[in-house]
Amino acid sequence: MARPQMLKLPEVLEEINMSRAAFYRMRARGQAPQLVKLPNGHLRMRRTDLDEWLSGNAAAY
């Protein structure tokens, strides 16, 4: 089974057309999709988490 695709935060922000500051505000309120922190400190998001979040928030976009 293939590993899920992991997206870099700038890729996610470009796809959802959102600034980093706005994303972190949503994240602080618990309204953003889950991020995965890698051992090197970088943040990634699973493609499946983003797609699921987008489908649940389609009216906002």
N, C-alpha and C positions, 0 to 999 in steps of 0.2 A: 504494500500500500504506500502510495506516495505521500510525502509530508505536505501539509497544507501550505499554500503560498503565503509568505510573510511579506507584508508591505512596509516600507519605510514611512515614517510620519509625513515627510513632505509629499510623498505620493498620495497618501490618504487625503491630506489637506487640499491638494490640487483636484482630486476626484470629487470631493464634496464641496469644493469652492468655498473654503473657510480659512480664515486666518488662524495662525497658531494660538494667538491670545484668545480668540473666541472658542476654539476647541478646548483649551485648558479651562476656560470658565465652565463650559458644558461638563467637562470631566470632573471638576470640583463639585458640581451639583449632582453627579452620578447619572448624567444623561448621555454620555458619550460611549461609544463601543469600547470594549476592554482592550488595553494595551498589554503587551508582553515585554518585560524588561529582560534583555539578554545579559549574560554574564559580563559582557564588556560595557554594560550600562546603556547601550542603545535601545531605543524603543521600536517595537514592531507591532503590526496588527495583522491578525489572520484574515485572509480574504473572506472566509466564511463568516467571521464576526462582522466585518464591514457590510457584506451583502445582507445579512440578517438585520442589522441595524437600519440600513437604508430602506429595506422593505417595510419595516415597522414605522419609519418616519417619512414615508413617500410624500405625504401631504405637505411637509415642511419644505420639500425641494421640488 
